[in-house]
Amino acid sequence: MNNEQEQFTGLFSLPGEGLLAQIEIGGVSKLYDIRGLQYLILDRKKTGKSTDCLDVALQQIRVLETYVSNGGALDHQMIDRSP
């Protein structure tokens, strides 16, 4: 990562894609599904890098997936992660 700041910036619910976490690293944003986040977390742990923001993103996706699986509905748009 070369000391680039990493930030979890939000979740998206996209038709046909499901929930995606937006992670910004050094000014570049990427979207990850749950499997992509899990892979990235394992890779980072193997190399001793921080996974803090990725762990938060994964936790948020799991919370929303639980909500939806229990009958909750989501609009297909950006999901605000602020309290």
C-alpha positions as CSV (number, residue, x, y, z in Angstrom):
1,M,0.0,0.0,0.0
2,N,3.0,2.3,0.4
3,N,1.5,4.5,3.1
4,E,-1.4,5.5,0.9
5,Q,-4.5,6.4,3.0
6,E,-7.2,3.8,2.7
7,Q,-10.9,4.7,3.4
8,F,-14.2,2.9,3.3
9,T,-16.4,5.5,1.6
10,G,-19.8,3.8,1.2
11,L,-21.9,0.9,0.2
12,F,-23.8,0.5,-3.0
13,S,-26.7,-1.8,-3.9
14,L,-26.6,-2.4,-7.6
15,P,-29.1,-4.5,-9.6
16,G,-27.5,-7.8,-10.6
17,E,-24.4,-7.1,-8.5
18,G,-25.7,-7.0,-4.9
19,L,-24.0,-5.0,-2.2
20,L,-20.6,-3.5,-3.1
21,A,-18.2,-1.6,-0.8
22,Q,-16.4,1.4,-2.1
23,I,-12.8,1.6,-0.9
24,E,-10.6,4.6,-1.7
25,I,-6.8,4.1,-1.7
26,G,-4.7,7.0,-2.5
27,G,-7.4,8.9,-4.3
28,V,-8.5,5.9,-6.4
29,S,-11.9,4.3,-5.6
30,K,-12.7,0.6,-6.2
31,L,-15.8,-1.4,-5.6
32,Y,-15.6,-4.8,-3.9
33,D,-18.2,-7.5,-3.3
34,I,-18.1,-9.6,-0.2
35,R,-15.8,-12.2,-1.7
36,G,-13.4,-9.5,-3.0
37,L,-13.3,-8.0,0.5
38,Q,-12.6,-11.4,2.1
39,Y,-9.8,-12.1,-0.4
40,L,-8.3,-8.7,0.1
41,I,-8.4,-9.0,3.9
42,L,-6.7,-12.4,3.8
43,D,-4.0,-11.1,1.4
44,R,-3.4,-8.1,3.7
45,K,-3.1,-10.2,6.8
46,K,-0.6,-12.5,5.1
47,T,1.6,-9.5,4.4
48,G,1.1,-7.9,7.8
49,K,-0.9,-4.9,6.4
50,S,-3.8,-3.2,8.2
51,T,-7.3,-4.4,7.4
52,D,-9.2,-2.0,9.6
53,C,-11.2,-0.2,7.0
54,L,-11.8,-3.4,5.0
55,D,-13.1,-5.1,8.2
56,V,-15.6,-2.3,8.7
57,A,-16.8,-2.5,5.1
58,L,-17.2,-6.3,5.4
59,Q,-19.1,-5.9,8.6
60,Q,-21.5,-3.4,7.0
61,I,-22.2,-5.6,4.1
62,R,-22.9,-8.6,6.4
63,V,-25.3,-6.4,8.5
64,L,-27.2,-5.3,5.4
65,E,-27.3,-8.8,4.0
66,T,-28.8,-10.0,7.2
67,Y,-31.4,-7.2,7.1
68,V,-32.4,-8.1,3.6
69,S,-32.5,-11.9,4.2
70,N,-34.9,-11.1,7.1
71,G,-37.3,-9.3,4.8
72,G,-35.9,-5.8,4.7
73,A,-35.8,-4.0,1.4
74,L,-33.1,-1.8,0.0
75,D,-33.3,0.8,-2.8
76,H,-30.7,0.3,-5.5
77,Q,-28.6,3.3,-4.7
78,M,-25.8,4.4,-2.5
79,I,-26.4,3.5,1.1
80,D,-25.2,6.2,3.5
81,R,-22.8,4.8,6.1
82,S,-23.0,7.8,8.5
83,P,-24.9,7.4,11.7
